[in-house]
Amino acid sequence: MDSGQQMNYLALNQNIMNMPLVIGQGLQEGTSETPISTLEGLQVYLNGTHVIPECHELIGEFGIGEMVHPYAMDGMPGCTGNLRYAFCWSEHEYMILVGLKLDESTNGPSEEALDILAVVKRDEHTDKVAAKADHYELIIRDMLLCHFDSLFEFYDTIEEVDDWTFFEDDLLPIIQYHFELKKAVDFIGKELEK
């Protein structure tokens, strides 16, 4: 693996999946064995937070979308990175893969770093989800919402992420929905404080 690809993996793990780098020990993976329960009843294992279950051979995959992260590598000012998301599945689980490629003008030519972002075990999702005609969309949305809670933690509105680049693809409506939910939760929180 060349140094450019190593930087892609470092940025992906540290800045996208929030795995801290401990000197002498490397990247620290998630330790929680309890998945995130979504409103739809999905049990989401998020890389960097949870112990990722063993995954089986993929039998299908399709792209979700892309965006450009303006600060993809800490310590390298102006180092943007292209994030690419894909949904895939095996007989036993659904997964979202995320790829990161840092800007070549800063990082040099390199191959994209690719890793599992989130996992849902098929035998752990509810009949409520399976019964919906658009259950793939629902699964993708809920898995990405868990990730966006972390990725966009310090932003309250979509207007605040004006230095990010979003494309007109399947990812953008989920990002917009994330911020709509965040606004609604903040409103409810303020009402309850009264």
C-alpha positions, 0 to 999 in steps of 0.5 A, a space after each residue: 500500500 502506497 503512502 497516499 492510500 495509507 493517508 486515505 485509510 487514516 483519514 477514513 478511520 479517524 475522521 469519518 468513523 471516529 476511530 482514535 489513533 493511539 501512538 504505539 497501538 494504532 487505530 482503536 476500533 469500537 468496543 460496544 456490542 450493543 447496536 443502535 436501535 432505530 425508530 424503525 426497529 433496526 439494530 445498526 452496528 456502526 464501525 468505529 463505535 461497535 464491534 462489527 459482526 463477522 460479515 459473509 460474502 457479498 451477493 449484491 451491491 449498488 451505489 448510494 451517492 457521493 459528497 466532498 468533505 472539506 476537511 477530510 484529513 486533520 492536520 492537512 489544511 484544505 485537504 478535501 476528500 471524496 466520500 462514496 457510499 454503497 449499499 450491499 448485502 449477503 445472505 446474512 446481513 446488509 452493509 453500507 460501504 464507505 470509500 474515501 479518496 483524499 484530494 490528489 493535489 494535497 495527497 498525491 495519486 492514490 487508491 480509494 480507501 474502502 471499509 464497512 461503515 455499518 451493518 444490520 444483521 438480516 435476522 435482527 431486523 423487524 417484520 415491520 421493516 421487511 413488510 415495506 415495499 421500499 425496505 432497502 431505502 428504509 434500511 439505507 436511510 436508518 443506517 446512514 442516519 446513525 452515521 450522520 449523527 456523528 459526521 455532522 455532529 457539530 452542525 445544526 442545519 444544512 445551511 451550516 454545511 455550505 463548504 461541503 459539496 453534495 450531489 443530486 443523488 440518493 444520498 442528498 435526500 437522506 442528508 436533508 432528512 437528517 437535518 430536518 430530524 435534528 431541527 425537530 428534536 431540538 424544537 421538542 427539547 426546547 418545548 420540554 424545557 419550558 
